[in-house]
C-alpha cells in the first residue's frame, strides 16, 4: 500500500488527504495547528477579479492564465478547477456548499461591500446582491465586529455588478447568548443557536423588527454543528434569511473545517496535530522521511510520497530573514522570488511582490527548480505554497488550492499504480 505524508491541514491538505485515502493510500496528515479554513469565509473563490470583477470564473481562466504565465492557473485549466470545486461540493454535501463553479455569486461583506465567490453555504445565498433586493441587516448588540447600519448604508449606495441597486436598512437587537455575558463571540452565539429552544427565542426577537418583503441579513453565527439551523430560523421568522461572514475566526469556515477533518478521519487518514515538521532525510533524489518535533525527541514519518500543503507567509511556511532572503521551512525548497524589492511603500497600490513568492511545480505537481529540474521525485506541492498568485486580491485561493490538491493526489496515486504495474510485470 502506498504511504503518503500530507503536511498541512488547510483545504488543500484535507481534500488531498481524503482523495488519497479513498484512492487506497495509507495517509498521515501532519499539521502544527488546525489549518487556515477557520480563518476563511466558508466559501470557494475561483476567480473574482482579473483585475476587473469576473462574472464567469471558469470562462475567464484561460485568458487570465495567458496574461499571467507564472500563475498556478497556467498549469490548472478550467476543467480541472471546475471538477475540483465539484469534488469539494460532493464531499461536504449541499448542507455546506451550493452554487455553480462557472458563475460567481455576488454576496455582501461585513462592511457592506459586494464580493464575488463561486460556491457558498446555502445559508448565504438569499443574500445575493441583485437589482431590487430588499434587505434588513440585523445586528446583535452583544456581538462586536458587526455593524448593521454600516453594512446597510454601504449596500444602499453601491451600484450592483449586474446593474441596478438594492435597498437595505440596519437594526440592532439585544439577545443574550450566554447568561451574564455582554460581549459574546460569534462562536458563543453559534453554539447557542445549535439549540432549538434558543433558536425559537432568537427568531422571535428578529421577527419583531422585520417588515413585509424584506430578506433578513444576520452575522454568520447561525449554528456550528447544526447545519440546518439557518433554515429553521427562516421558517420561524417567516422570511428568507442569509448569513454575512464576519472577520476571522469564521463560523462558516469552522463548519467546513470540522466536516472535512472528520471525513479525513473516517477515510482512515491518520491525523497528527500540534507539532511542526522540523527536518527530513533524503537519498537518491527522493525524500525518505520527515521528522516531527514531539515531546521526547523527533519522530520519523517514512513515506513513498510527500505532499506539501502548508500555505505561504500567512501560515509561517515561508520565512523572510532580515536580508529579505526567503526560505521554505520544511524541505528548504528552491523558491521563485521576484527581482527587486519584495515590499514597496505604496500599500494601497500594486500588490506586494513578496506574496507571489512560492514553489514552482511540473505538470504532476512535483516541486521543481526555476530551471525546470525536479527537486525530489516524490515531493509534491499544492495550495498557498505555490508561486505566482496574490490570492486575496484575485479571489482565487480556494480554486487554486482545490485544483492543485486534486491534481497532486491523482498524480501520487497514478505513480503508485505505475510502480505496482512495473513490479508485477517484472
ChimeraX attribute file (.defattr): number of C-alpha atoms within 10 A of each C-alpha:
attribute: neighborCount
match mode: 1-to-1
recipient: residues
	/A:1	10
	/A:2	20
	/A:3	19
	/A:4	26
	/A:5	25
	/A:6	29
	/A:7	27
	/A:8	30
	/A:9	29
	/A:10	29
	/A:11	28
	/A:12	34
	/A:13	31
	/A:14	29
	/A:15	26
	/A:16	30
	/A:17	37
	/A:18	26
	/A:19	23
	/A:20	28
	/A:21	25
	/A:22	16
	/A:23	16
	/A:24	14
	/A:25	22
	/A:26	20
	/A:27	27
	/A:28	22
	/A:29	24
	/A:30	24
	/A:31	23
	/A:32	18
	/A:33	15
	/A:34	16
	/A:35	20
	/A:36	20
	/A:37	27
	/A:38	20
	/A:39	18
	/A:40	24
	/A:41	24
	/A:42	25
	/A:43	21
	/A:44	28
	/A:45	27
	/A:46	34
	/A:47	34
	/A:48	26
	/A:49	19
	/A:50	17
	/A:51	10
	/A:52	8
	/A:53	16
	/A:54	22
	/A:55	21
	/A:56	19
	/A:57	28
	/A:58	23
	/A:59	15
	/A:60	17
	/A:61	22
	/A:62	16
	/A:63	11
	/A:64	19
	/A:65	17
	/A:66	12
	/A:67	12
	/A:68	14
	/A:69	12
	/A:70	16
	/A:71	20
	/A:72	25
	/A:73	24
	/A:74	17
	/A:75	18
	/A:76	19
	/A:77	15
	/A:78	21
	/A:79	12
	/A:80	19
	/A:81	27
	/A:82	19
	/A:83	15
	/A:84	24
	/A:85	28
	/A:86	18
	/A:87	17
	/A:88	18
	/A:89	21
	/A:90	12
	/A:91	17
	/A:92	16
	/A:93	12
	/A:94	14
	/A:95	13
	/A:96	21
	/A:97	26
	/A:98	22
	/A:99	20
	/A:100	17
	/A:101	26
	/A:102	20
	/A:103	19
	/A:104	25
	/A:105	26
	/A:106	22
	/A:107	23
	/A:108	24
	/A:109	18
	/A:110	21
	/A:111	20
	/A:112	21
	/A:113	16
	/A:114	20
	/A:115	19
	/A:116	25
	/A:117	26
	/A:118	29
	/A:119	28
	/A:120	24
	/A:121	23
	/A:122	20
	/A:123	25
	/A:124	26
	/A:125	21
	/A:126	17
	/A:127	24
	/A:128	16
	/A:129	26
	/A:130	18
	/A:131	15
	/A:132	10
	/A:133	17
	/A:134	21
	/A:135	27
	/A:136	24
	/A:137	28
	/A:138	24
	/A:139	23
	/A:140	22
	/A:141	17
	/A:142	19
	/A:143	21
	/A:144	13
	/A:145	14
	/A:146	25
	/A:147	21
	/A:148	24
	/A:149	20
	/A:150	16
	/A:151	25
	/A:152	26
	/A:153	16
	/A:154	15
	/A:155	24
	/A:156	18
	/A:157	14
	/A:158	17
	/A:159	15
	/A:160	17
	/A:161	17
	/A:162	11
	/A:163	10
	/A:164	13
	/A:165	19
	/A:166	19
	/A:167	18
	/A:168	23
	/A:169	19
	/A:170	18
	/A:171	17
	/A:172	17
	/A:173	15
	/A:174	14
	/A:175	16
	/A:176	20
	/A:177	24
	/A:178	13
	/A:179	6
	/A:180	8
	/A:181	10
	/A:182	14
	/A:183	14
	/A:184	17
	/A:185	16
	/A:186	27
	/A:187	19
	/A:188	16
	/A:189	25
	/A:190	21
	/A:191	19
	/A:192	21
	/A:193	25
	/A:194	20
	/A:195	14
	/A:196	14
	/A:197	10
	/A:198	15
	/A:199	20
	/A:200	15
	/A:201	15
	/A:202	21
	/A:203	17
	/A:204	13
	/A:205	15
	/A:206	22
	/A:207	16
	/A:208	10
	/A:209	14
	/A:210	19
	/A:211	13
	/A:212	8
	/A:213	12
	/A:214	18
	/A:215	22
	/A:216	26
	/A:217	26
	/A:218	24
	/A:219	24
	/A:220	27
	/A:221	26
	/A:222	28
	/A:223	24
	/A:224	25
	/A:225	17
	/A:226	16
	/A:227	18
	/A:228	16
	/A:229	20
	/A:230	25
	/A:231	16
	/A:232	15
	/A:233	24
	/A:234	18
	/A:235	12
	/A:236	17
	/A:237	20
	/A:238	15
	/A:239	17
	/A:240	20
	/A:241	25
	/A:242	28
	/A:243	26
	/A:244	25
	/A:245	25
	/A:246	22
	/A:247	17
	/A:248	13
	/A:249	18
	/A:250	20
	/A:251	30
	/A:252	31
	/A:253	22
	/A:254	22
	/A:255	22
	/A:256	23
	/A:257	24
	/A:258	16
	/A:259	16
	/A:260	23
	/A:261	22
	/A:262	16
	/A:263	18
	/A:264	25
	/A:265	16
	/A:266	13
	/A:267	19
	/A:268	18
	/A:269	25
	/A:270	18
	/A:271	18
	/A:272	15
	/A:273	15
	/A:274	12
	/A:275	15
	/A:276	18
	/A:277	22
	/A:278	15
	/A:279	17
	/A:280	17
	/A:281	13
	/A:282	12
	/A:283	9
	/A:284	8
	/A:285	12
	/A:286	16
	/A:287	21
	/A:288	18
	/A:289	20
	/A:290	24
	/A:291	18
	/A:292	22
	/A:293	17
	/A:294	13
	/A:295	8
	/A:296	6
	/A:297	9
	/A:298	15
	/A:299	16
	/A:300	16
	/A:301	17
	/A:302	18
	/A:303	19
	/A:304	18
	/A:305	25
	/A:306	28
	/A:307	27
	/A:308	26
	/A:309	28
	/A:310	32
	/A:311	27
	/A:312	21
	/A:313	18
	/A:314	12
	/A:315	17
	/A:316	12
	/A:317	19
	/A:318	20
	/A:319	16
	/A:320	13
	/A:321	8
	/A:322	7
	/A:323	6
	/A:324	12
	/A:325	10
	/A:326	21
	/A:327	18
	/A:328	20
	/A:329	16
	/A:330	18
	/A:331	18
	/A:332	12
	/A:333	18
	/A:334	17
	/A:335	21
	/A:336	18
	/A:337	19
	/A:338	13
	/A:339	7
	/A:340	8
	/A:341	10
	/A:342	16
	/A:343	13
	/A:344	13
	/A:345	8
	/A:346	9
	/A:347	9
	/A:348	7
	/A:349	8
	/A:350	9
	/A:351	14
	/A:352	16
	/A:353	18
	/A:354	19
	/A:355	20
	/A:356	23
	/A:357	24
	/A:358	26
	/A:359	24
	/A:360	27
	/A:361	24
	/A:362	15
	/A:363	11
	/A:364	18
	/A:365	26
	/A:366	25
	/A:367	28
	/A:368	22
	/A:369	16
	/A:370	14
	/A:371	7
	/A:372	11
	/A:373	13
	/A:374	19
	/A:375	18
	/A:376	20
	/A:377	16
	/A:378	21
	/A:379	25
	/A:380	29
	/A:381	32
	/A:382	32
	/A:383	26
	/A:384	33
	/A:385	25
	/A:386	28
	/A:387	21
	/A:388	25
	/A:389	24
	/A:390	19
	/A:391	19
	/A:392	13
	/A:393	14
	/A:394	18
	/A:395	24
	/A:396	24
	/A:397	22
	/A:398	30
	/A:399	30
	/A:400	27
	/A:401	30
	/A:402	30
	/A:403	31
	/A:404	30
	/A:405	30
	/A:406	28
	/A:407	21
	/A:408	26
	/A:409	31
	/A:410	18
	/A:411	18
	/A:412	28
	/A:413	20
	/A:414	14
	/A:415	16
	/A:416	18
	/A:417	14
	/A:418	12
	/A:419	13
	/A:420	14
	/A:421	11
	/A:422	10
	/A:423	9
	/A:424	8
	/A:425	7
	/A:426	6
